[in-house]
């Protein structure tokens, strides 16, 4: 699987290009002798908060797209079965219900029969962006460390404000996708209602 192809398929809008990685099994080299887990458990773990490589909970967000990259002796039918098993519990945007990209490498990882890397474009990333914005505001209000950028690098103070506004507009775009998808789902349910 070509990484350029993955990012092209996972990014529906140019600004919404932040991918959330998850890996299972998650272990260090000293823990490589862990007992192997079942494949269906590995799929469930990849979408849980515990195996995310950033502090995010994808169950509280909406998926724009998702890539699954597996290593080891895994059949395509097992991948499809697990996708169908997980599909009802994962919220995808209404215009991309089939937003899955899969890749398979037959070489297993060291001391494990398989591993799964998940790259997801998910709206739960807004929580991380909100945290970054709040931390920036705390430092910016006190003018902490700004002299490093204005005196040494020659940046203008307006660039800080522009960056903060850009961050807020990015959060607003992710949130608008989430709310528009919920509204579209309600519209579809109302249309299917028999009177």
HELIX and SHEET records of a PDB file:
HELIX    1   1 UNK A    3  UNK A   10  1                                   8    
HELIX    2   2 UNK A   29  UNK A   31  5                                   3    
HELIX    3   3 UNK A   39  UNK A   46  1                                   8    
HELIX    4   4 UNK A   49  UNK A   51  5                                   3    
HELIX    5   5 UNK A   58  UNK A   60  5                                   3    
HELIX    6   6 UNK A   76  UNK A   87  1                                  12    
HELIX    7   7 UNK A  125  UNK A  141  1                                  17    
HELIX    8   8 UNK A  146  UNK A  147  1                                   2    
HELIX    9   9 UNK A  148  UNK A  152  3                                   5    
HELIX   10  10 UNK A  157  UNK A  192  1                                  36    
SHEET    1   A 4 UNK A  20  UNK A  24  0                                        
SHEET    2   A 4 UNK A 114  UNK A 122 -1                                        
SHEET    3   A 4 UNK A  63  UNK A  72 -1                                        
SHEET    4   A 4 UNK A 100  UNK A 105  1                                        
END                                                                             
